[in-house]
Amino acid sequence: MATTKQRGKRRRVTQAQKDRSAANRTAAREVLHAYAVLCLSDPAELEQFRSIAASLGWKYDPASDDPGYSLQNVALLAAQRRPLTWCGGFDYWLSVGRCVVAGETSLGTWRHIGGKKTDEERAKEKELAEEGWQSTGRRPRYYVKRGTFDVAQTRPAAACPHCGTTPTGEDDRTTQCPPTCAVFALRPGSKPPRDLVIEVMQAQLLDGDEAEGGD
């Protein structure tokens, strides 16, 4: 018996949406460029970035499904807000007993448009490249997705396990942990190699879509 597959409806992308997406990409590249210049010219800023990457949880391969942020996304987050110690989405913060403070502006990260390549596809591309072949395919496209918040943009929804701060009631939207609360401290983790960080920062100085990418 034959069956028919139902395809999901695709929403039409308007020109206004395309323009807004392009503007977001341009703005992201600009702040990344400025932050890269700062880190490459100031060793203290570069070391602070390594600490931020360790605290957020970084991953070497942007295309992997491993938890964590690519170094480029760590750079984009840090370029938008510092200090930066612990990031997540709206629902994530609810799951750990915190709420995003009303009026806070979310941070943007790069997101890849389309499916990720399989390990076999990446291995084949590497093999062909070593044989001297050059891909003629289009570069992957990226967009800026907003919806990430640092822990400093959140408040306790219940008793904070670190300092004990507790909202006065369900309608309490202002009670916040003190600045000395351990929830705001950098979290332990392995720092990315300095040479790799410099390489990533130098890549942000490139123009156009070559400087984009990475979940």
C-alpha positions, 0 to 999 in steps of 0.5 A: 500500500502506497503512502504519501509523505507530508512535507512541512510547510516552509515560510516565505522569507521576506526581503525585510527579514533578509535585510535584517539578517544581513544587518545582524551579520554585519554588526556581528562581524564588526564587533568581532573585528574590534574585539579581535584587535583588542585581544591581539594588541593586549595580552591581558585581554587575550588571557581573559578571553581564554578564561572566559572560554574555559568558563563557558565550555569551548569545543575545538570543532564547531561542527561537532555535536559536543556541548559547548561553544566554538571559540568564534562564538565565545569571541562573539559573546565576549565581544557583546558583553563582559564580564562573561562567565556562564551562558544559556538560553531562556529555558536553560536558566529555568531548568537550573532554577534561575530566570532571565531578568525582565528587560535584559537584551539577549546575546547573539551567536553564529548558527549554521543554515542547513544540515551538518556534514557527516564524518564520512563527508568531511573525511572525503573532502579532506582526502580530495583536498590532499590530492589537490582537488578544490571544492567548487561548492558554495560556502556554508551560510550562517546567521546570527541567532539571539537568545543567549543570556549570561548568568549576570542577566538572571536572578534566582527563581528559588533559593540560590544554592550558592548564597541562599538568596530567595525571592520574597514571593511569586511576584518578586522580580527584583531580588538578585544575588549579591555580586559576591555570590559564587554563581557569578564566578568563573567556572573551572575548565581547560583553557584553549591553547594560546596559539589556537586563540591567536589563530581564531582572533586573526581569522576575525580580521578577514572580511566577508563570509570567510570570517563567519561560522561555527555553532 
